[in-house]
Amino acid sequence: MANEKIIIPLAEFEIGQTGIIKQVGGDGRIRRRLFDMGVTPGANVYLRKRAPLGDPIEVTLRNYELTLRKTEAAVVMVETEKREGQEATK
């Protein structure tokens, strides 16, 4: 299906994928740190790079580049267009 929207963790994004942040989870410290860096619901996010072993990732968010650990990116839920092989997280 073309243009089907799904919600997945930012950690599962593929390079070049874009989306809109819908929810930021995590414990108090991690969540606060993400909010302080501009990772908030409604923000557009674009996955620029991924380190050779998959951690960390680099995203463009609010017109700047941000590097996140995979554990941080795992608590950021993003709405995006479904790509082949991707499934929504429940």
C-alpha positions in Angstrom: 0.0 0.0 0.0 1.4 3.3 -1.0 1.8 6.0 1.6 0.8 3.8 4.5 1.7 5.4 7.8 3.2 3.5 10.7 4.7 4.4 14.1 8.1 2.9 14.9 11.0 3.7 17.2 13.6 6.1 15.8 16.2 3.4 16.4 14.5 1.3 13.6 14.7 4.0 10.9 16.6 3.4 7.7 19.1 5.9 6.4 17.2 8.7 4.5 13.9 8.0 6.2 11.9 10.9 7.6 9.0 11.2 10.0 7.3 13.2 12.7 7.9 12.5 16.4 4.7 11.4 18.1 5.9 10.3 21.6 9.0 10.4 23.7 9.3 7.8 26.4 12.1 6.7 28.7 12.9 7.3 32.4 12.9 10.8 33.8 16.6 11.6 33.1 16.7 10.3 29.5 13.3 11.9 28.6 14.4 15.3 30.0 17.7 15.1 28.2 15.9 14.4 24.9 13.4 17.2 25.4 16.3 19.6 26.2 17.9 18.6 22.8 14.7 19.4 21.0 13.4 15.9 20.6 9.7 16.7 21.2 6.4 15.6 19.7 5.6 17.3 16.5 9.2 17.8 15.4 10.3 16.5 12.0 13.2 14.1 12.0 15.5 12.7 9.3 18.0 9.8 9.7 21.3 11.0 8.2 23.9 8.4 9.2 24.4 5.3 11.2 27.7 4.2 12.7 29.2 1.0 11.2 27.9 -1.1 14.1 24.6 0.7 14.2 25.3 2.9 17.3 25.1 5.9 17.5 22.9 7.4 14.8 22.9 10.9 13.4 19.6 12.7 12.7 18.6 16.1 11.5 16.1 17.7 13.8 15.0 21.4 14.0 17.7 22.4 11.4 20.7 20.9 13.2 22.4 17.5 13.4 22.1 15.5 16.5 23.8 12.2 17.5 21.8 9.8 19.6 22.6 6.5 21.2 20.5 3.6 20.0 19.0 3.2 23.5 17.9 6.9 23.4 16.5 6.5 19.9 14.5 3.4 20.9 12.2 5.4 23.2 11.4 8.0 20.5 8.3 6.9 18.6 8.0 8.4 15.1 5.2 8.3 12.5 6.6 7.6 9.0 5.7 6.1 5.7 6.0 2.3 5.7 9.0 0.9 3.9 9.4 -2.7 2.7 10.1 -4.9 5.6 9.0 -2.5 8.3 6.2 -3.1 10.7 4.5 -0.9 13.3 5.5 -1.4 16.9 2.6 -2.3 19.2 
